[in-house]
Amino acid sequence: MRIAMWSGPRNLSTAMMYSFGARQDFAVVDEPFYAAYLARTGLDHPMRDQIIASQPNDPDEVASLLTGPIPQGRAHFYQKHMTQHMIAGVPRDWFGQARHVFLIRHPARVVASFGAKYDNPTLADIGFTQQTEIFEELTTQGIAPLVIDSSDIRRDPQGMLTTLCEALDLPFDPAMLSWPLGGHPADGIWAPHWYGAVHASTGFAPAEGPLPEMTGAAAALVEQALPHYRRLEAIKL
């Protein structure tokens, strides 16, 4: 099985990759289209040059890797994808070869976390519109994606991961609840900039508190993203 996990940034996506990466039957890959996205858009992200040098820049080559032999001879392949990377020219003809899961998080939490690492984010930067677009494209093709909320996972990791595995026709593995301190060998080269908190963890963080209060441009960005979050929240596991 190939699992394409779709989210925007700051959305528990790295912890979920570590969770599946802790299973002996899964290989994992970290944002495989990131270099191609930066090369095509010219965006000045942190560590841009190192990222472009670390991955294939040709999105067709990336798609071939995603659908080719599963690394390490494992039975299953977990693919951590950022929705904003799926720009024009990035192939989507591989979608039918994967099971698709959408990892959502309330936009107030995303904007607060992303804004601490990236100046003046826009709606395009945080992936909510792209998440809706990819979801609707898949459903139009007759593919039924799953939706899971990162807040629910943090509230009840074992329960929600069990539910997700059942929906994927996979047995739950208790190994998914913890991972070694300090990161995963599959981490992208950008990990030192973005993954500090999860590198200091050995499991999912506790349940989240109240939503952060937003003002000004950040509050306006949350309002733009909120309908996209609500659309998928309505059908979450």
Protein Blocks (a to p, Z undefined) as FASTA:
>chain_A
ZZdddddehihkmmmmmmmmmpmkbccdehkllmmmmmmnopacehklmmmmmpcfblkl
mmmmmmmccehhiabdcddddfklmcghiacklmmmpccddddddfklmmmmmmmmoghi
afklnommmmmmmmmmmmmnopacddddfklmmmmmmlmmmmmmmmnopacdfklmpcce
hiafklcfklmmmmmmmmmpcbdcdddddddddehjllmmmmmmmmmmmmmmmmgZZ
